Amino acid sequence: MYLNYLANVGRYIPELLLVVLMIGIIILETTYAEDEKNKKYVFILTCVGLVATFASLVANMSGKAEAIFSNSMIIDPFSTVMKMVMVLGTLGAVYLSTISKDIYESLKTEFIIMAIGVLIGGMILASANNMLMLYLGIETLSIISYVMASLKKNDERSSEAGLKYALFGGVSSGIMLFGMSHMFGVLGTIQFSGMAANIAKLDHTQMLIMMPSFVLFFAGIGYKIAAVPFHMWSPDVYEGSPTPVTTFFAIVPKLAGISALIRVTMIFFLTPSALRVGWVGLMMIMAALTMTVGNVTAIGQKSVKRMLAYSSISHAGIMIAGLVMINDIGVRAVVFYGITYLFMTLVAFYVTSIVQDKYGNDHFERFQGLIYRYPFMGIVMSVVMFSLTGLPPLAGFVAKFNILNALINSKYYSLAIILALNSVISAFYYLKIVRLMTLKTQESNEEIEGFGFLNQVIIIVMTAPVLILGIFWDSIMGLAEGAKIFIK
Amino acid sequence: MSIYYYLSAFLFCLGLLGSIFKKDLISILLCLELMMSGVAVLFVLFSKSTGFLDSQLMVIFMMIISACEVAIGLSLIIALYRKKQTIYTDDIKIITE
């Protein structure tokens, strides 16, 4: 019986590959640190490793869904799809880190090592099937993130960002554990499925204990995905950290948190109970607040990076809105949203990062007349901004439409109206960049080194899905449709 | 519920309030630890009352992870102290609107 662990290792190859890759890079870095030329071997090794991980995840898709390691983790299509998105996000952030000037030359390998560490944490979180693995996933994700945020050692803003992140993280994980302990005290197990089964048997008093416990439990996950009112750290951390780190934070921890939230919601609240009503109410309030606060605050920002931070808060709100109805249509919509969000965010951050490297800051004015100097980059940035707003025929529209569709299907009209209104608000600040890029004259004729031929090609390739998924979304929607959650 | 429940709730609230209202970073870290130990007492208590050992497993992992967290937190405080020569939160407000 105890050998079951070994039998399950086959399904766990992606994570193991990443662990080996992380250790390999550490060894390579300590061996070759002296020679600048060897930096590119580290990058090549990382790319090969991440692509291999992606390939093994694809191979994992075809196997049947099962629970591994004494039912503590679940490998199902849903977690595999989310992991694939996270791996792609890491790959994008790693490439950005090699071209960015925001990270010191000597620390570029460290960034890669820590990014892979966070990715492992995200993968644990995406397939966690009990409280312990959920907690371990969140902490693996967080503890390395604290260091990543303060990667710019000589910049006190970066140090402050890291420290803020660490203190907020410590408090919120403490609160989450307090909620978890009460949940264990009432339900008597830490397995999600066992807990869900016990919820049906609760009496009135126990129900009264469970409701605040779930709210406390949500604090831990809500902090990771920066849901209002746990979002206060997010703009400061996003602004203080180097841009590649911000890119990474906007994608991997957020999607990992969302996938944990989806799993928790789908396991605990499939059957009707008083708790389900409370949880749906909580999700609705959180979604509405997160969208509105994120969008309204983004309007007044001067820095594009900070604006993107607030916009990512509002996107998290939209993804939470997809969880309100607790059915497969909602999960499909959220998974599809995650996939489009990955490409849109990557492109927006790439262009911002390269412009910021040139001028030293990322205020809106730096984008003036970009389309005249670099027509492709101007067009790509406009496309992404239109897509983030949610205009057809781009991917952002399809993603938002799916969530709206799911909301209206289940008769959550108020939330659907709030979501639609928020799209209108977000148009203001997204289209501000498009206006500055196209209608204003340029400040100077200086060349921006970052927009070399290779980088332009890479950015255009990353934009292609945004365009393609707006029209030919069948196959990816099929992938999201197939991302079923396995409960055991 | 036994007296230990009140003990753990007291420790947790003390830690939470301390981490919110304290002004120096070292105290905040200590309060975080206090919060964690409050939760640990609660987990052990529930393990005793429900008769399942799962939660004692969580306590062991919690202790390891909170040690890591404090190590990272301390190193970040030192990194900031090198530049600002202070550990008081009021003096460290560089990122603003």
Contacts between the chains, C-beta under 8 A, distances in Angstrom:
chain1	res1	chain2	res2	distance
A	131	B	58	6.8
A	132	B	54	7.7
A	132	B	57	6.4
A	132	B	58	5.5
A	132	B	61	6.3
A	135	B	58	7.1
A	135	B	61	7.1
A	135	B	62	7.7
A	135	B	65	7.7
A	136	B	61	6.4
A	136	B	65	7.5
A	139	B	65	4.7
A	139	B	68	7.7
A	139	B	69	7.5
A	143	B	65	7.4
A	143	B	68	5.5
A	143	B	69	6.1
A	143	B	72	5.8
A	146	B	72	5.2
A	146	B	73	7.7
A	146	B	76	6.6
A	147	B	72	6.4
A	147	B	76	8.0
A	150	B	76	5.8
A	150	B	79	6.3
A	153	B	79	6.7
A	154	B	83	7.9
A	156	B	80	6.7
A	156	B	83	4.6
A	156	B	84	6.3
A	156	B	94	5.6
A	157	B	94	5.1
A	157	B	95	5.5
A	159	B	76	6.5
A	159	B	79	4.8
A	159	B	80	4.5
A	159	B	83	6.8
A	160	B	80	6.5
A	160	B	92	5.9
A	160	B	94	5.2
A	160	B	95	6.0
A	161	B	95	6.8
A	162	B	76	5.1
A	162	B	79	7.7
A	163	B	25	7.2
A	163	B	73	7.5
A	163	B	76	4.6
A	163	B	77	6.6
A	163	B	80	5.8
A	163	B	92	7.7
A	166	B	69	7.1
A	166	B	72	6.0
A	166	B	73	4.9
A	166	B	76	5.7
A	167	B	19	7.2
A	167	B	25	7.7
A	167	B	28	5.9
A	167	B	29	7.9
A	167	B	32	7.5
A	167	B	73	7.1
A	169	B	69	7.6
A	170	B	19	7.5
A	170	B	29	7.7
A	170	B	32	4.2
A	170	B	35	8.0
A	170	B	69	5.6
A	170	B	73	6.9
A	171	B	16	7.1
A	171	B	19	5.3
A	171	B	20	7.8
A	171	B	32	6.6
A	171	B	35	7.4
A	173	B	69	7.9
A	174	B	12	7.5
A	174	B	15	6.9
A	174	B	16	7.2
A	174	B	32	6.4
A	174	B	35	3.9
A	174	B	36	5.9
A	174	B	39	6.5
A	175	B	16	7.4
A	177	B	36	7.3
A	177	B	39	4.4
A	177	B	43	8.0
A	177	B	58	8.0
A	177	B	62	6.7
A	178	B	12	5.7
A	178	B	35	7.8
A	178	B	38	7.6
A	178	B	39	5.4
A	178	B	42	7.3
A	180	B	58	7.7
A	181	B	39	5.6
A	181	B	42	4.4
A	181	B	43	5.0
A	181	B	46	6.1
A	181	B	55	7.0
A	182	B	42	7.8
A	184	B	43	7.0
A	184	B	46	5.4
A	184	B	50	7.4
A	184	B	52	8.0
A	184	B	54	7.0
A	184	B	55	5.0
A	184	B	58	7.8
A	185	B	42	7.5
A	185	B	45	7.9
A	185	B	46	3.8
A	185	B	49	6.9
A	185	B	50	6.7
A	188	B	50	4.5
A	188	B	52	5.7
A	189	B	52	6.4
A	189	B	54	6.3
A	190	B	54	4.5
A	190	B	55	6.9
A	190	B	57	8.0
A	190	B	58	6.9
A	236	B	95	4.8
A	239	B	95	5.8
A	240	B	94	8.0
A	240	B	95	5.4
